[in-house]
Amino acid sequence: MAVLTETERLVIRNWIPQDDAEQAFEIYGDPEVMRFIGGGKEENVETQRRSLQQRTDRTAALNNGTGFWAIADKETGEIFGTVILKQLPDNDGNPTSEIEVGWHLKKAAWGKGYATEAGQAVLNYGFNVLKLPVIYAVVNPENTASIQVTQRLGMSPLGRTQQYYGKELELFKLEAPNP
């Protein structure tokens, strides 16, 4: 199990499709969670396993340090969600040069600060390891909880955009801290 980083409460690590599909399905099989993510919810654990494997393979093929990682409890190993650092797709799904941070958490983990904690860890990784000059976030305008996370992370609101994912989203950015 490849660990990206750890925080006080969390381990941020690679997904292991064979082992983690059931816990991932708790997240991506929930219509309430999927409400703001887009796309359809996963149908069952097996489709979830295939989806995790495809994303893992795609990330490995890019080999650019970006990815999507499981957010797990440091003590129990329970997976609370996903944190991402990846190229934003344009409206046709093609990768752009902009990098986004994002998070998806299961309902039981909402409101506990995990998204902020994981987001901060991945922002630190993006700035300090990948040497990114700026990282963006895009949020559904109705997703007030995620908008609040961007604020806690110190991201600046840039207003609404229709540049990504084929929909109108709130755009946020954070520039690398000066050394």
Secondary structure by P-SEA (a helix, b strand, c coil): ccccccccccccccccccccaaaaaaaaacccccccccccccccaaaaaaaaaaaaaaaaaacccbbbbbbcccccccccbbbbbccccccccccccbbbbbccccccccccaaaaaaaaaaaaaaaccccccbbbbbbcccaaaaaaaaaaacccccccccccccbbbbbbbcccccc
